[in-house]
Amino acid sequence: MTTHKPAIILITPQMGENIGTAARAMLNCGLTDLRLVGPRDGWPNVKAERAAVGAFEMMEPVKLFERTEDALEDLTYVYATSARDRKMVKPVVTARYAAGEAREKIAAGGKIGFMFGAERMGLLNDDVALADALLTVPLNPEFTSLNLAQAVLLVGYEWFQAGDSTPPAQVDMNGTELATKEQVYAFFAHFERELDACGFLRNEAARPNMVRNLRNMWSRAHLTEQEVRTLHGVVKELTTLRVPRK
């Protein structure tokens, strides 16, 4: 059984290029259900195809409607995106909150839609009245203008992130493993032994603090097994009597 994903509904979009770039934004976020209500330049649209850079080929066929009501009729919950106060009694949520809420509603069997207005004026109040909630994005209050694709990407990104398990930070180990503490401590001993031998740690009073500082430095590095082997080799070479190169 295919899990439902939110529909993106563009109400009277004006330019084919904006429809195409919105489709690109959708597909980047795993969304494939694009619905158009009364696109100004008609549909299909060559400029939209070009701007989509192949996205339409990987999505469901675009659905075309004459009325907003028809585009929403199979959905159970619809968010209307807007940066303006509509003076309506409706829940007002951020894109991040809406993403989590939408996933909960879908898990319970619901079908969700995100509705976007035309580039110039946004959604009409008559369209907003058909939605269950207003979705707004906290941005610079002195300038909240987003183009259509940016708005779709922002909402789509929050949707995708709400279900993504990618670690927030990770290290590419490139085929090696982090060194064990035993391996790191063995390097400490080797390094400090050679520092004693060359006289670097000759100040007995300062020695304990110097050793702690050096060990802290190496510990912060989170050395891999290969790096520990390399450091052993470096110390060995530096402490071996060699004939200067000519």
PyMOL commands that set and color helices and strands:
alter all, ss='L'
color gray80, all
select helices_A, chain A and resi 16-28+46-52+55-58+68-72+95-107+125-128+148-162+181-198+207-220+225-238
alter helices_A, ss='H'
color red, helices_A
select strands_A, chain A and resi 7-11+33-37+63-65+77-81+92-94+112-116+133-136
alter strands_A, ss='S'
color yellow, strands_A
deselect
rebuild
show_as cartoon
